[in-house]
Amino acid sequence: MRKAYELPDNVQAIVNLIGAGKKCAEDVSRTGHVARLVSQIGATGSGLPVVFLNGESEELENMVELAVQADIPPQIIRLQDCGRKGEANTKTQFQALKADLESYALSRIVLVTSTYHVPRVARTAVKHLPPSVWFTVVSDLNDIELYDWEERVGSEIERIIRYVAKGDISAELPA
């Protein structure tokens, strides 16, 4: 198990960007990491953050089950329906997130995703979140062992190039 991230005391929300939510090893590992971050932030005395489970319509129920199994308190869980399978993508995830951040008046968030997905999520956040929202993107570093690293990274590089060209994400990483 790798060391926890150093996070500021005033994080208001953790956003678990789950792809399919199918209870695969990667989703279970990432949800466990979110639970550790909730505990870490709660231990600062600033209260528990809101946890957004952000994913496809068909998988919301599985996402909640994973979160509860990982000891995330149900009262802090919020669901973000990002569309049906085949319609949902990182851009729709951020559209749903932006609306909820405004509704809940949240401005300090941690985005949790797969290790290989961090660069694209960061660029998507730069493009789609208001400048007033502070964010950091983290991953469960233990997930590296769960997939074919070369295949996933190669695919992500292709997507970043394609989405920058389309204007869907920022060419720049956050400062």
C-alpha positions in Angstrom: 0.0 0.0 0.0 1.4 3.4 -1.0 1.4 6.5 1.2 -1.6 8.8 1.3 -1.6 12.1 -0.6 -1.0 15.3 1.3 -4.2 17.2 0.9 -5.3 20.6 2.2 -7.5 20.6 5.3 -10.4 22.3 3.5 -11.3 19.8 0.8 -15.1 19.9 0.4 -15.7 17.1 -2.0 -14.1 13.9 -3.5 -15.2 12.9 -6.9 -14.8 9.3 -7.8 -14.7 9.2 -11.6 -15.7 5.5 -12.1 -15.8 4.3 -15.7 -18.1 1.3 -15.7 -18.7 0.7 -12.0 -18.8 -3.0 -12.7 -17.1 -4.1 -9.5 -14.0 -5.0 -11.4 -10.7 -5.0 -9.5 -9.9 -1.4 -10.7 -13.2 0.0 -9.5 -12.9 -1.8 -6.1 -9.4 -0.5 -5.7 -10.2 3.1 -6.6 -13.3 3.1 -4.3 -11.1 1.8 -1.5 -8.8 4.7 -2.2 -11.7 7.2 -2.0 -12.6 5.7 1.4 -9.0 6.3 2.6 -9.1 9.9 1.4 -12.4 10.5 3.2 -10.8 9.2 6.4 -7.7 11.3 5.9 -9.8 14.5 5.4 -12.2 13.6 8.2 -9.2 13.2 10.6 -8.2 16.9 10.1 -11.3 18.0 12.0 -12.8 19.9 9.1 -15.7 17.4 8.7 -16.3 14.7 6.1 -16.3 15.8 2.4 -19.2 15.1 0.1 -18.4 12.0 -2.1 -19.7 12.2 -5.7 -19.9 8.9 -7.5 -19.8 10.0 -11.1 -20.6 7.5 -13.8 -22.9 5.7 -16.2 -26.7 5.5 -15.4 -26.7 1.7 -15.5 -23.9 1.4 -12.9 -25.0 3.9 -10.2 -26.4 1.1 -8.0 -23.1 -0.9 -8.2 -21.2 2.3 -7.4 -23.1 2.9 -4.2 -22.7 -0.7 -3.2 -18.9 -0.5 -3.7 -18.8 2.7 -1.7 -20.8 1.4 1.2 -18.7 -1.8 1.2 -15.6 0.4 1.4 -17.0 2.1 4.6 -17.9 5.4 2.9 -20.8 6.8 5.0 -24.0 6.7 2.9 -25.1 10.1 4.1 -22.2 11.8 2.4 -22.6 10.0 -1.0 -24.1 11.9 -3.9 -24.7 10.3 -7.3 -23.9 11.9 -10.6 -25.7 10.3 -13.6 -23.5 11.1 -16.6 -25.6 9.3 -19.2 -26.2 5.8 -20.4 -23.5 3.5 -21.6 -22.2 4.7 -24.9 -23.3 8.3 -24.2 -21.3 8.9 -21.0 -17.7 10.1 -21.3 -15.2 12.2 -19.4 -16.8 15.4 -20.8 -20.3 14.5 -19.7 -18.9 13.5 -16.3 -17.5 17.1 -15.9 -20.8 18.6 -17.1 -22.6 16.8 -14.4 -19.9 17.7 -11.8 -20.0 21.4 -12.7 -23.7 21.6 -12.2 -23.4 19.9 -8.8 -20.5 22.0 -7.6 -22.6 25.1 -8.3 -25.7 23.6 -6.6 -23.7 22.7 -3.4 -21.5 25.8 -3.6 -18.3 23.7 -3.5 -15.0 25.1 -4.7 -12.3 22.7 -3.4 -12.3 19.2 -4.8 -10.2 16.1 -5.2 -10.8 14.1 -8.4 -10.0 10.4 -8.2 -9.4 8.4 -11.3 -7.3 5.6 -12.8 -3.5 6.2 -12.9 -3.4 6.2 -16.7 -6.3 8.6 -16.9 -4.9 11.4 -14.7 -3.5 13.6 -17.5 -6.7 13.6 -19.5 -8.9 14.2 -16.4 -6.6 17.2 -15.4 -6.9 18.7 -18.9 -10.7 18.1 -18.9 -11.0 19.8 -15.5 -9.0 22.8 -16.8 -11.4 23.1 -19.7 -14.7 22.5 -18.0 -14.5 23.6 -14.3 -14.8 27.3 -13.4 -11.4 29.0 -12.5 -12.8 29.6 -9.0 -12.7 25.8 -8.3 -9.5 24.5 -6.8 -8.9 20.9 -7.7 -6.3 18.2 -7.7 -6.3 14.9 -9.6 -5.1 11.8 -7.8 -5.2 8.1 -8.4 -4.9 4.9 -6.5 -1.3 4.1 -7.4 -2.0 0.4 -6.5 -4.1 0.2 -9.7 -1.0 0.1 -11.9 -0.8 -3.6 -11.4 -4.4 -4.1 -12.6 -4.1 -3.4 -16.3 -1.8 -3.5 -19.3 0.1 -0.2 -18.7 1.4 0.2 -22.3 -2.0 -0.4 -23.9 -3.9 2.0 -21.6 -1.3 4.8 -21.7 -1.0 4.5 -25.5 -4.8 4.7 -25.8 -4.9 7.7 -23.5 -2.2 9.6 -25.4 -4.3 9.1 -28.6 -7.4 10.4 -26.9 -5.7 13.4 -25.4 -4.4 14.4 -28.9 -7.8 13.8 -30.5 -9.8 15.7 -27.7 -7.3 18.7 -27.7 -7.8 18.9 -31.5 -11.6 18.9 -31.0 -11.4 21.5 -28.3 -13.0 19.2 -25.7 -10.0 19.4 -23.3 -7.2 21.8 -22.6 -3.8 21.4 -24.2 -2.3 22.6 -20.9 -2.1 20.9 -17.6 -3.1 22.8 -14.5 -0.5 25.1 -13.0 
